[in-house]
Amino acid sequence: MSPYLDRNGATAFIREQGVPLGNTALANLASDEKGPRYSIINGRALYRREDLAKWIRSQARVSPPRRRRREAQAALPA
């Protein structure tokens, strides 16, 4: 098994992790320098699984639980 994935393989790996991302989006992220780390080998972008997993973890954000509108208004100072 090669340690590198081409863009199609990288997209498949990312989707297997539950992240809905397509080839075009991955290419756009690469061009904006916001996507996972990659190498250019023989003119092709190649990704390592560990770099893809690290990037996915870096994108995860946990949002605070939402409060109901009345609870939020009641918490405001009078």
C-alpha positions in Angstrom: 0.0 0.0 0.0 1.4 3.3 -1.1 1.8 6.0 1.6 0.5 8.5 -0.9 -3.0 9.1 -2.2 -3.8 11.1 -5.3 -6.6 13.7 -5.1 -9.3 11.1 -5.9 -8.0 8.8 -3.1 -7.6 11.7 -0.7 -11.2 12.7 -1.3 -12.4 9.1 -0.8 -10.3 9.0 2.5 -11.8 12.3 3.7 -15.4 11.1 2.9 -14.7 7.8 4.8 -14.0 10.0 7.8 -17.5 11.6 7.5 -16.4 14.9 5.9 -18.5 15.7 2.7 -15.8 17.1 0.5 -15.3 16.7 -3.3 -12.3 16.8 -5.6 -13.0 20.4 -6.7 -13.3 21.6 -3.1 -10.0 19.8 -2.2 -8.3 21.4 -5.2 -9.6 24.9 -4.2 -8.4 24.4 -0.6 -5.0 23.5 -1.9 -4.8 26.5 -4.2 -5.8 28.7 -1.2 -3.3 27.0 1.0 -6.1 26.1 3.5 -6.3 22.4 2.8 -4.3 19.4 4.0 -0.6 19.2 3.4 0.4 17.6 0.1 3.4 17.0 -2.2 3.8 17.5 -5.9 5.3 14.4 -7.4 5.6 14.1 -11.2 3.2 17.0 -11.5 0.4 15.5 -9.4 -0.7 16.4 -5.9 -0.2 13.5 -3.5 -1.5 13.3 0.0 -0.3 11.2 3.0 -3.1 9.6 5.1 -1.6 10.9 8.3 -1.6 14.5 6.9 -5.3 14.1 5.8 -6.3 12.8 9.3 -4.4 15.6 11.0 -6.1 18.2 8.8 -9.5 16.8 9.5 -8.8 16.9 13.3 -7.7 20.5 12.9 -11.0 21.5 11.2 -13.2 20.0 14.0 -14.8 22.6 16.2 -17.1 22.0 19.1 -19.8 24.6 19.4 -21.4 25.5 22.8 -24.9 24.2 23.3 -27.6 26.6 22.2 -29.8 28.2 24.8 -33.4 28.9 24.3 -34.3 32.5 23.4 -36.2 33.1 26.7 -33.3 31.6 28.8 -30.8 33.8 26.9 -33.0 36.9 27.4 -33.6 36.2 31.1 -29.8 35.9 31.6 -29.3 39.5 30.3 -28.8 42.2 32.9 -31.8 44.4 33.4 
